[in-house]
Amino acid sequence: MTTPYQQYPQGVSDKSKVVAGVLQIVLGTFGVGRFYMGDTKTGVIQLIVSLVTCGIGGIWGLVDGILILVNGGVDGQGRPLRD
């Protein structure tokens, strides 16, 4: 019997999807959850969109945080986030 962690040959990330999701929901306007995950490109884009739209772009961070909690995600190296 294989565990969920054995199905990924490159391993599972040391980053937690719960922490990433909560950070993204609370501070998603600044892209903090994406920076935590190691996805700096998306984090910078979220920050710029929020600044240009005077904070309205923060909705993207909220939705992104919920999706991370529900579906999981991958870190900057492409490894799935741990539960």
C-alpha positions in Angstrom: 0.0 0.0 0.0 1.4 3.4 -0.9 1.0 6.5 1.1 0.0 9.8 -0.6 3.5 11.0 -0.2 5.0 8.1 -2.1 3.1 8.9 -5.3 5.2 12.0 -5.9 8.8 11.1 -6.9 10.2 14.6 -6.2 8.6 14.6 -2.7 6.1 16.8 -1.0 6.8 20.4 -0.1 7.8 21.5 3.4 5.1 24.3 3.0 1.6 23.7 4.4 -1.4 24.3 2.3 -3.4 25.5 5.4 -0.8 28.1 6.2 -0.6 29.2 2.6 -4.4 29.4 2.2 -4.9 31.4 5.5 -2.1 33.8 4.6 -3.6 34.3 1.2 -7.1 34.9 2.6 -5.9 37.3 5.3 -3.0 39.1 3.4 -3.8 38.1 -0.2 -3.9 41.8 -1.2 -0.2 41.8 -0.8 0.4 38.2 -2.2 1.8 36.9 1.1 0.5 33.4 0.6 2.1 33.2 -2.8 5.4 34.5 -1.4 5.2 31.9 1.3 4.7 29.1 -1.3 7.8 30.4 -3.2 5.7 31.6 -6.2 7.2 35.2 -6.2 6.1 36.0 -9.7 2.4 35.6 -8.9 2.9 37.3 -5.5 4.4 40.4 -7.2 1.6 40.4 -9.8 -1.1 40.2 -7.0 0.6 43.1 -5.2 0.8 45.3 -8.3 -2.8 44.6 -9.2 -4.0 45.5 -5.7 -2.0 48.7 -5.7 -3.2 49.8 -9.2 -6.9 49.0 -8.4 -6.7 50.7 -4.9 -7.3 47.4 -3.1 -10.1 46.0 -5.2 -7.6 43.4 -6.7 -7.5 41.9 -3.2 -10.6 39.9 -4.2 -8.2 37.8 -6.3 -6.2 37.0 -3.1 -9.3 36.0 -1.3 -10.5 33.6 -4.0 -6.9 32.3 -4.5 -6.7 31.5 -0.7 -9.9 29.6 -0.8 -8.8 27.6 -3.8 -5.5 26.8 -2.1 -7.4 25.4 0.9 -9.8 23.4 -1.2 -7.6 22.1 -4.0 -4.1 22.4 -2.6 -1.4 23.8 -4.8 2.3 23.5 -5.6 5.3 25.3 -4.2 8.0 27.2 -6.2 9.7 23.9 -7.1 6.5 22.3 -8.4 6.1 20.0 -5.4 2.5 19.6 -3.9 1.9 21.4 -0.6 1.6 19.1 2.4 -1.7 18.8 4.3 
